[in-house]
């Protein structure tokens, strides 16, 4: 997601949505996210950020928890779809939902004081050379005591051998190496396998 490559990266995702082949757009909030909120770790207020939000299913869910929710995505089309879905199906939370087109390695805000930041499958697609910039944005916008919840594929030999996916996935211990000590790992859960082995990570800012 370098500045030079950004238009190509954006166009790639715009093309995905234009084609209609978007199997990740299930319009279902992951049960792991629902379980986090059911556990009562945070109150239902404050600011939430959804990184790589797509059409905003989880933005809507977070707004329904009482938060002001902002979704970020590099492609415009899913954001327009998200706004339309909220206008049609969730007008009662429209004033607490916002969508911003942005490169997730260069978030257009800092010091936001978010209580909760969510990433369902975005970080593992960020090029390794850009991941420290991504991490800096998360740390800069999470308030003390706030939580960051991440879903990511493991990097496997199969993935590394695929020319289209060789830079995807998360290495063993990579989350700890990149995010600590700024954030503390609360738990790591092996998820039901998707296309690749995957895990849910929950981190907290001290």
N, C-alpha and C positions, 0 to 999 in steps of 0.2 A: 504494500500500500504506500509506496513512496510517492512523492509529489509527481514525479514524471510518469509513473505507472497508473496513477489514480484514475484518469479517464477510462483506461482500458478495464480496470477492475470494476469501476462503476457500470460500464457498459455490459460487462459480463453478467452482472446481477440484474440489470434492467432487462437483458435478453431472457434470463431465466423466467422472470415474472411475465414478460410479454408472451412467452411460449406457453404459459399455463402449466408447465411441468414444475410444480413446487410441492413435492411430497412432504416437506417439513411444515407446510402451512396446514396443520391439522385443526386449527381453531380450538385446541384443547390445551389448557394450562397443565404442565407436567405435575403429576402427583407429588413429586418431591418439593415443588414450590408450594403447593397447597399444604403439605405437611409442615413446612417451615412456618407458615403463618398460623396453622392450627396449634403449633407448639407454644405460641405466645411469647416468643423471644423478643418481639417488638410490639409496641402499640400500633394501632391502625391510624397513624397520622404521620406527618412529615413528608419528605421527598423521596421518591424512588426513581431510579434510572434503569432503563432496559437497553442493554448494549447489543446492537444488531437485532433490533426488535421486529423486523419484517412487517407484516400487516397488523401488528399490535395486539395480538390476543392477550399477551401478558401485561401490556400496558393497561388494557381494559380491566383485567383481573386485579391489578394492583390498585387502580382507582377505586374499585369496588371494596377494597379493604379500608378505604378512607384516605389513602395517600394521594398526593399530587404526583402523577407519573409522567415521565418524559421518556419517549422512545427515540433511539438514534439508529439510523441505517444509512448506508452509503447510496442506496438506490432510492429514487423518488417514487416509483410506481407502488411499492408496498406501503409506503407512508400514505399515499392518496387512498389506497384501498382501506387502510386502517382508519382513516378519518371518516370514510363513508360508512364503514361497519359500525363505528361508534355512533354516528348520527342516526343510523337506522335502528340499531339494537341496544344502544346504551346511552341515550341522550341524557339520562339523569346524571352521568359522570363526565359529560363532555367538557365541563369547565375545569376538570381536574386531569385531563389528558392532553398531552402535547406531543408533537412529532417534529423531529429535527433531522434534516439530511446532513450527514457528517461522516467523515472518516473516523472510525472508532479509535485510531491511533493518534488522533489530533482532536479530541473533544473540544468544542467551542465554549467551554466553561471551566472554571477552576474554583475551588473553595465553595462548591455548591452545598456541602453539608448534608449529603444524602444519608438517610437512615438505612437504605437498602439499595444495592446495585445487583442486577441480575444479568447473566449472560448465558443464554441457551444456545451453545454451538457456534459462537462467533470467534472467541479467542483462538480456538484450535485451527482456524483457517488463516489467522494473521501470520504473515511471513516472520520467521524467527528474528530477522534483523530489525523488525518493527515492534517486537513484543515489549521491549522495555518502555517504549513510548506509550503503548497501551496501558501497561502497569502504572506508569506515572499518572495517567489520567484517572484511573480508578482510585489510587491512593489520595490524590489531590481533591477528589470530590466526595469521598466518604467521610462522614463525621465520626469522631471518637465514639466507640461503642456500636457503630454501624456494622452491618453485615454485607458481604459480597458472596453471592451464590453463583457457581459456575458449573456448567455441564460441558464436558470436553471429551473427544475421542483420545484414546491412547495412540501414540505413534507405534505402528507395527511394521515388521519387515515387509509385509504385503503392501502397506501404504507407501513405504519408502521406495519400493520398486515401481510404483505407478508414477509415470512422468507428470500426470496431472495432480497428484496428491502427495508428492514426495516431501513437500515442505509443511504438510498438514500434521495435525496431531500434537500431543503433548508427551514429552519424554518423561520417563520415571523420575520423580522428585523435582521436575521442572517448576511446578507451582510453588513449592517451598523455596526453591532457589531464587525465583523471580520476585515473589511477593513478601517474603519474610526478610527482616524483622518488622517492616512497616505494617504488615498484617499478620495475624496469628491464625494458623489453621485450627479450626474447631473440629471438623470431621471430614472424612473422605469415604464415600460410599460407592462401591462398584455397582454400576447400573446394569439393568438388563441389556444385553448386547444389542447395539443398533447395527449399522453396516460394519462397524469396528468395535472392539472392546472400548468401554467408555466408563466415566466416573462422574459423580457429583462431588464438588468441593464446596465447603462452607468455611469462609474466613471472616475474621472480625478485626476491626481496627481498635487497638488498645486505647 
